[in-house]
Amino acid sequence: MPACARATSMTWKSAGKPRTTAVEPVVRNDGMRPEARLEAAIEILDRLETAQSSLEDLMRGYFRERRYAGSGDRRAIGATVYGVLRRRGELDWRLSKAKCRCDNRLRVFFLTTLEHGPGLAEGPHGPELPDEAEREALSAAVLCAMETAPAWARLNYPAWLEGEIAESLGASHEAELRALCEGRAATDLRANTLKTDRDRLAGMLAEEGFATEPIALAPHALRLTADGRADQSRAFGQGLFEIQDAGSQFVAQLTGARQGQWIADICAGAGGKALAMAADMDNRGQIFAIDVDAGRLRRLAARAERAGVRNIQTRRQPAEAGWPDDWRGRMDAVLVDAPCSGSGTWRRQPELRWRMTAEGLARNAVRQGAMLDAAADLVKPGGRLVYITCSFLAAENEKPVTDFLVRHADFSVTPWREAAAAAGVTDLPDADGAHDFLRLTPLKHGVDGFFAAVMTRGLS
Ligand SMILES: C[S@@+](CC[C@H](N)C(=O)[O-])C[C@H]1O[C@@H](n2cnc3c(N)ncnc32)[C@H](O)[C@@H]1O
């Protein structure tokens, strides 16, 4: 009998033919049987283990090939997939305490049992049902109390990260992690000031049935107050807004981008922050948007077109490959929105926590340092270097920045409050004033987790 089983095992039923179970869909438009949905969830979770793409892209591709799956099916399968990823620490700990193998099939059965009770439908398109030993282990795992579980299991992150997390987040790490793992991320919009303003946009969206509220953190930010696909609105098609987390909007302002400046955004991606800076510059001056990923740069170009942005030029190259001579030492500000673990976005992308490895984190740190060195070359005397990640881990935040400052005595830290005030930002988030670096968190600010460090190049 597995270690966790103290009481009588639960009753497991499997029917020879499809039957109604607790996982029966509550919405219509459902072409798939409940057991087929479970099989699909397992397949997606298995694919995710070797995929390079995000869960969102993987699921989009999966359902593109399965047109028979209706919206109800997609929603139910998504709920199981996200549920397993959000609770994987807990599921694995309880399964292993019950001496049960941890694979996606058993995780899905266990989650379904916890959420709906121990009944599973059998059918031609369903997964292989648990055998007797597995049923016994699952029953034991259900009885496993979480009170004695370690933090990584209770808060659902990889066990090896425990020390790093405690060091990075300090005393509030449990509360921060809870907000990151359990909270639901909102959808924020940035009013495109090249075409409209926040109030007018809110009015137009209301007419289209999208209720929003302003967010104090960023002057052009609105938050959707109910679920909805704002990117399918007329206002979106007209380029009146971008979808962008308010935290991302706030940190983009730290470059202090103004009309007529030259700004390099050396990890520009699809241009979330570049487009925000272009609007702050009122299309005057120049943004050089660099990235290694041609697809993202194409998306940036399409977004710029829709937004009426005309002062961004894209360039595909690795940041470390060196710069044209006429860029070096010329930029008013350089933004390094560095590739990182994405730990600050775990609410939206729960798969990221299980993709992290200690080796990957160390590799990121080397790459982040190299990017900062490359960026330094571009900054003019008196200009700004802004380093941003969407991570809460010191290994990819404070560490690369402090190492950079040791290598580059001509740069010094500008406290983020000072940088924000100089950029004309009046609504400052409530963050620990003792720190020169900014940390935004879901717990304290209700946005994705961001880190920002502002450095200024000396004049001589
Ligand atoms: C955090 S994302 C950027 C997000 C973007 N700035 C935004 O606001 O939407 C990091 C980007 O760095 C890019 N990247 C990765 N390695 C790079 C390199 N060696 N040189 C330049 N860009 C790189 C990735 O393709 C990715 O688009």
The ligand as an SDF file (V2000), in Angstrom:
LIG
                    3D

 27 29  0  0  0  0  0  0  0  0999 V2000
   11.9440   39.6550  -24.1350 C   0  0  0  0  0  0  0  0  0  0  0  0
   11.9180   39.4220  -25.8430 S   0  0  0  0  0  0  0  0  0  0  0  0
   11.6900   41.0240  -26.4830 C   0  0  0  0  0  0  0  0  0  0  0  0
   10.3000   41.5750  -26.3220 C   0  0  0  0  0  0  0  0  0  0  0  0
   10.0920   42.9190  -27.0000 C   0  0  0  0  0  0  0  0  0  0  0  0
   11.1070   43.8790  -26.6750 N   0  0  0  0  0  0  0  0  0  0  0  0
    8.7360   43.5140  -26.6420 C   0  0  0  0  0  0  0  0  0  0  0  0
    8.6430   44.4680  -25.8770 O   0  0  0  0  0  0  0  0  0  0  0  0
    7.7450   43.0030  -27.1840 O   0  0  0  0  0  0  0  0  0  0  0  0
   13.6070   39.1210  -26.1970 C   0  0  0  0  0  0  0  0  0  0  0  0
   13.9610   39.1330  -27.6620 C   0  0  0  0  0  0  0  0  0  0  0  0
   15.3760   38.9390  -27.7800 O   0  0  0  0  0  0  0  0  0  0  0  0
   15.5970   38.3390  -29.0220 C   0  0  0  0  0  0  0  0  0  0  0  0
   16.9660   37.8180  -29.0340 N   0  0  0  0  0  0  0  0  0  0  0  0
   17.4270   36.6400  -28.5600 C   0  0  0  0  0  0  0  0  0  0  0  0
   18.7540   36.5530  -28.7610 N   0  0  0  0  0  0  0  0  0  0  0  0
   19.1290   37.6710  -29.3720 C   0  0  0  0  0  0  0  0  0  0  0  0
   20.3830   38.1850  -29.8440 C   0  0  0  0  0  0  0  0  0  0  0  0
   21.4960   37.4630  -29.7140 N   0  0  0  0  0  0  0  0  0  0  0  0
   20.4070   39.3920  -30.4200 N   0  0  0  0  0  0  0  0  0  0  0  0
   19.2580   40.1400  -30.5560 C   0  0  0  0  0  0  0  0  0  0  0  0
   18.0620   39.6980  -30.1440 N   0  0  0  0  0  0  0  0  0  0  0  0
   17.9900   38.5020  -29.5520 C   0  0  0  0  0  0  0  0  0  0  0  0
   14.5070   37.3050  -29.1130 C   0  0  0  0  0  0  0  0  0  0  0  0
   14.2840   36.9290  -30.4570 O   0  0  0  0  0  0  0  0  0  0  0  0
   13.3250   38.0590  -28.5080 C   0  0  0  0  0  0  0  0  0  0  0  0
   12.5340   38.6520  -29.4920 O   0  0  0  0  0  0  0  0  0  0  0  0
  1  2  1  0
  2  3  1  0
  2 10  1  0
  3  4  1  0
  4  5  1  0
  5  6  1  0
  5  7  1  0
  7  8  2  0
  7  9  1  0
 10 11  1  0
 11 12  1  0
 11 26  1  0
 12 13  1  0
 13 14  1  0
 13 24  1  0
 14 15  1  0
 14 23  1  0
 15 16  2  0
 16 17  1  0
 17 18  1  0
 17 23  2  0
 18 19  1  0
 18 20  2  0
 20 21  1  0
 21 22  2  0
 22 23  1  0
 24 25  1  0
 24 26  1  0
 26 27  1  0
M  CHG  2   2   1   9  -1
M  END
$$$$
